[in-house]
């Protein structure tokens, strides 16, 4: 029995390491789901690199993902600020409104080395401006 699989162009770019720098990023989707234990909510933001801050498109199409959880929602403050939102205490914000927006983020690769092998690698973002 055969088990055919195929890969999208996005799949092919998923493991591509981006050079540290500023990138214009398109927010493709924002979803939410209950956590596994049901005690909180997970928010997933999917995005795609459009171009480097200087216009270079070497990393165009590289998919990115950010995850936020309602128990540590303060991690979303920088993300919202990158979208031009002035975050204030006790005010409600709709992450889904970020969909289809373009903002500039600083991206750098963060890896955890264990026994001289990479065990964990993620793209992390920092706010610059929108």
Legacy VTK file of the C-alpha trace (Angstrom):
# vtk DataFile Version 3.0
C-alpha trace
ASCII
DATASET POLYDATA
POINTS 130 float
0.000 0.000 0.000
1.408 3.394 -0.928
1.081 6.482 1.217
1.548 9.470 -1.090
2.351 12.865 0.362
3.016 16.263 -1.159
4.395 19.582 0.032
3.168 23.113 -0.622
5.608 25.933 -1.357
4.911 27.165 2.191
5.873 23.729 3.581
9.174 23.894 1.698
10.019 27.254 3.305
8.866 26.400 6.847
12.338 25.350 8.066
14.232 28.111 6.254
16.286 30.134 8.724
15.857 33.878 8.253
18.752 36.200 8.890
18.273 38.464 11.907
16.762 41.742 10.788
13.621 43.759 10.184
10.934 42.235 7.959
7.586 43.314 6.592
5.170 40.557 7.574
1.598 39.832 6.426
-0.723 38.441 9.122
-2.593 35.614 7.337
-4.792 34.213 10.087
-5.614 34.447 13.777
-7.348 31.555 15.527
-8.234 30.644 19.086
-8.923 27.340 20.773
-9.269 26.085 24.338
-6.076 24.740 25.882
-5.758 20.982 26.277
-6.840 21.139 29.931
-9.596 23.652 29.154
-8.295 26.114 31.741
-7.188 28.794 29.295
-7.343 29.877 25.669
-4.581 29.486 23.081
-4.259 32.101 20.328
-2.343 31.242 17.157
-1.202 33.894 14.693
0.016 32.776 11.263
2.012 35.163 9.094
4.234 35.284 6.022
7.394 37.294 5.377
6.834 39.716 2.497
10.295 41.280 2.308
13.264 42.372 4.335
13.151 45.913 5.759
15.483 47.133 2.975
13.271 45.647 0.228
15.248 42.425 -0.335
12.880 39.492 -0.986
15.289 36.631 -0.193
13.001 35.387 2.593
9.669 36.261 0.953
7.087 33.557 1.586
8.669 32.141 4.753
5.782 31.245 7.102
5.850 32.383 10.743
3.723 31.511 13.745
3.220 33.191 17.100
1.372 31.579 20.011
-0.193 33.421 22.926
-2.069 32.011 25.918
-4.703 33.755 28.025
-2.770 32.924 31.223
0.235 34.928 29.962
-1.527 37.342 27.635
0.987 40.119 28.364
3.225 38.467 25.734
0.767 39.794 23.115
1.360 43.455 24.058
4.423 43.817 21.794
2.617 42.054 18.971
-0.350 44.448 19.190
1.984 47.431 19.473
3.710 46.339 16.241
0.297 46.584 14.615
-0.055 50.180 15.776
-2.325 49.468 18.742
-1.804 51.518 21.893
-2.444 48.917 24.579
-4.192 50.183 27.703
-5.114 48.394 30.939
-8.634 46.967 31.302
-9.459 47.478 27.622
-10.439 44.567 25.353
-8.671 43.894 22.042
-9.621 41.584 19.189
-6.552 39.732 17.853
-8.574 38.651 14.801
-8.543 42.264 13.586
-4.828 41.760 12.864
-5.696 39.492 9.934
-4.597 40.830 6.537
-2.509 43.614 8.095
1.133 44.241 7.240
3.589 45.342 9.921
7.323 45.458 10.416
8.835 43.036 12.921
12.390 42.311 13.989
13.044 38.596 13.604
15.840 36.535 15.056
16.406 32.817 15.373
16.520 31.413 18.880
17.892 27.905 19.429
18.468 25.699 22.449
21.546 23.486 22.177
21.505 20.209 24.105
24.342 17.691 23.764
25.732 19.763 20.879
22.500 19.324 18.894
19.707 21.801 18.261
16.694 20.604 20.259
14.461 23.632 19.893
14.423 26.396 17.369
11.953 29.208 16.870
11.649 32.560 15.192
11.061 35.278 17.755
9.899 38.777 17.005
10.550 42.184 18.447
8.589 45.339 17.825
9.981 48.189 15.759
7.098 50.030 14.128
4.115 49.445 11.914
LINES 1 131
130 0 1 2 3 4 5 6 7 8 9 10 11 12 13 14 15 16 17 18 19 20 21 22 23 24 25 26 27 28 29 30 31 32 33 34 35 36 37 38 39 40 41 42 43 44 45 46 47 48 49 50 51 52 53 54 55 56 57 58 59 60 61 62 63 64 65 66 67 68 69 70 71 72 73 74 75 76 77 78 79 80 81 82 83 84 85 86 87 88 89 90 91 92 93 94 95 96 97 98 99 100 101 102 103 104 105 106 107 108 109 110 111 112 113 114 115 116 117 118 119 120 121 122 123 124 125 126 127 128 129
